[in-house]
C-alpha cells in the first residue's frame, strides 16, 4: 500500500480547496485555502465539521487525515460566533 501524498479536495468555508493529503495540518489547510482565494488569514481558528453537528478545533500543528468529505470552517480569532 502506498503512503504517498496525493491531492485531496476538501471544503473550507464552503469553498473547494485542494490540499496534499491524506495527512495534513491545520496550518497547511489554511495556507492552501488562502492560496486558492478563500478570504481567511493564517491566524484564523480552523475547525472541522463532524457528524451530528459537532465540530473540533484543528490547531496549526495538529496532524489530521482528510478526505473528499472533509469540511472545515475558518473564523477570525476575535469572532465569537
Contact map, one row per residue, 1 for C-alpha under 8 A:
111000000000000000000000000000000000000000000000000000000000000000000000000000000
111100000000000000000000000000000000000000000000000000000000000000000000000000000
111110000000000000000000000000000000000000000000000000000000000000000000000000000
011111000000000000000000000000000000000000000000000000000000000000000000000000000
001111100000000000011110000000000000000000000000000000000000000000000000000000000
000111110000000000011100000000000000000000000000000000000000000000000000000000000
000011111000000001111100000000000000000000000000000000000000000000000000000000000
000001111100000001111100000000000000000000000000000000000000000001110000000000000
000000111110000111100000000000000000000000000000000000000000000000110000000000000
000000011111000111100000000000000000000000000000000000000000000001111111000000000
000000001111111110000000000000000000000000000000000000000000000000001111000000000
000000000111111110000000000000001000010000000000000000000000000000000011110000000
000000000011111000000000000000000000010000000000000000000000000000000011110000000
000000000011111100000000000000000000000000000000000000000000000000000010100000000
000000000011111110000000000000000000010000000000000000000000000000000000000000000
000000001111011111000000000000000000000000000000000000000000000000000000000000000
000000001111001111100000000000011001000000000000000000000000000000000000000000000
000000111100000111110000000000011000000000000000000000000000000000000000000000000
000000111100000011111001000110010000000000000000000000000000000000000000000000000
000011110000000001111111000000000000000000000000000000000000000000000000000000000
000011110000000000111111000000000000000000000000000000000000000011100000000000000
000011110000000000011111000000000000000000000000000000000000000011100000000000000
000010000000000000011111100000000000000000000000000000000000001111000000000000000
000000000000000000111111110110000000000000000000000000000000001111000000000000000
000000000000000000000011111110000000000000000000000000000111111100000000000000000
000000000000000000000001111111000000000000000100000000000111111100000000000000000
000000000000000000000000111111100000000001000000000000000011100000000000000000000
000000000000000000100001111111110000000000000000000000000001000000000000000000000
000000000000000000100001111111111000000000000000000000000000000000000000000000000
000000000000000000000000011111111100000111000100000000000000000000000000010000000
000000000000000000000000001111111110000001000000000000000000000000000000000000000
000000000000000011100000000111111111000000000000000000000000000000000000000000000
000000000001000011000000000011111111110100000000000000000000000000000000000000000
000000000000000000000000000001111111111111000000000000000000000000000000000000000
000000000000000000000000000000111111110000000000000000000000000000000000000000000
000000000000000010000000000000011111110000000000000000000000000000000000000000000
000000000000000000000000000000001111111000000000000000000000000000000000000000000
000000000001101000000000000000001111111100000000000000000000000000000000000000000
000000000000000000000000000000000100111110000000000000000000000000000000000000000
000000000000000000000000000001001100011111010000000000000000000000000000011100000
000000000000000000000000000001000100001111110000000000000000000000000000000100000
000000000000000000000000001001100100000111110000000000000000000000000000000000000
000000000000000000000000000000000000000011111000000000000000000000000000000110000
000000000000000000000000000000000000000111111100000000000000000000000000011110000
000000000000000000000000000000000000000000111110000000001110000000000000011110000
000000000000000000000000010001000000000000011111000000001110000000000001111000000
000000000000000000000000000000000000000000001111100000111100000000000001110000000
000000000000000000000000000000000000000000000111110000111100000000000111100000000
000000000000000000000000000000000000000000000011111011110000000000000111100000000
000000000000000000000000000000000000000000000001111111110000000000000010000000000
000000000000000000000000000000000000000000000000111111000000000000000000000000000
000000000000000000000000000000000000000000000000011111000000000000000000000000000
000000000000000000000000000000000000000000000000111111100000000000000000000000000
000000000000000000000000000000000000000000000000111111110000000000000000000000000
000000000000000000000000000000000000000000000011110011111000000000000000000000000
000000000000000000000000000000000000000000000011110001111100000000000000000000000
000000000000000000000000000000000000000000001111000000111110000000000000000000000
000000000000000000000000110000000000000000001111000000011111010000000000000000000
000000000000000000000000111000000000000000001100000000001111110000000000000000000
000000000000000000000000111100000000000000000000000000000111110000000000000000000
000000000000000000000000111000000000000000000000000000000011111000000000000000000
000000000000000000000000110000000000000000000000000000000111111100000000000000000
000000000000000000000011110000000000000000000000000000000000111110000000000000000
000000000000000000000011110000000000000000000000000000000000011111000000000000000
000000000000000000001111000000000000000000000000000000000000001111100000000000000
000000010100000000001111000000000000000000000000000000000000000111111100000000000
000000011100000000001100000000000000000000000000000000000000000011111100000000000
000000011100000000000000000000000000000000000000000000000000000001111100000000000
000000000110000000000000000000000000000000000000000000000000000001111110000000000
000000000110000000000000000000000000000000000001100000000000000001111111000000000
000000000111110000000000000000000000000000000001110000000000000000001111100000000
000000000111100000000000000000000000000000000111100000000000000000000111110000000
000000000001110000000000000000000000000000000111100000000000000000000011111000000
000000000001100000000000000001000000000100011110000000000000000000000001111100000
000000000000000000000000000000000000000100011100000000000000000000000000111110100
000000000000000000000000000000000000000110111000000000000000000000000000011111100
000000000000000000000000000000000000000000111000000000000000000000000000001111110
000000000000000000000000000000000000000000000000000000000000000000000000000111110
000000000000000000000000000000000000000000000000000000000000000000000000001111111
000000000000000000000000000000000000000000000000000000000000000000000000000011111
000000000000000000000000000000000000000000000000000000000000000000000000000000111
